[in-house]
Amino acid sequence: MIDLHSHILPCLDDGARNMDETLEMCRIAEADGIHTIIASPHSRNGVYNNDEKTILPVLKKVKEAVKEKGISIEIIPAVDMHIDPEVVTFFKQNSQLLLGERYVLLEFPSQSIPPYTGEFLFKMKLKGYIPIITHPERNTIIQGDISVLHKWVEDGAIVQLTAMSLTGEFGEKVRKVSLKMVQSGLVHFIATDAHSSNWRKPILSKGRNVLEEILDSNRAKAMVEDIPKKILNGKVIESIEIQNSNHTSSSFVKRLFEKKLLLK
Ligand SMILES: [Fe+2]
């Protein structure tokens, strides 16, 4: 599997606190079946301002340590960019942090959506960048109405759901919204968004197992391997069929209850 979003680099943000924790996270990921992990520290979120100058030297040290410890995992640099009108300028100066030379991990505030978002995403596309909206299921506005995502996805944005959201580790509300997003065809792939070696670990398999219960196994596999691989290679992701998200089919809900994926 490929984990396209994590905070494994030490001391750059609220992720790994030191090199030991980074190495432990790499071991956990390897044991979970992750062969490639994207190291994407926060940037421009009002607290952290990472760029190539801060990320690449730390990545080099981590790669050396991982090799020395015999951990078999490839680490690729990126950045978890908070939505900001200056994103295009940032990537012109930090192109090594793009995925596949054009994909951008884009994080929203947790309780709002900036009013310029639609136009901003459209302009990014015009400039040749493809936004990946990270964990929209944890944004309270989108939780209230996931149809907000439709237009963005129709316009070519990619959506990343967090594995722990699907397993219920961020609570039942987030899990229900996540399942609805998957059912509505609004999710392209899942990632760990791992921050630590204990509570937010780099584990993808549990999220994939949930996907396998509600999608066919090929599509579930694509969400942890094929689609992330295409992104790393800069390939275009085919559009997915978007269903009316305000309608949750009764048979689908029944199946989730039967599988014990919905608790109430
Ligand atoms: Fe993140």
Residues whose N, C-alpha, C, O or C-beta is under 5 A from the ligand:
A	BS01	LIG	S40 D80 D193
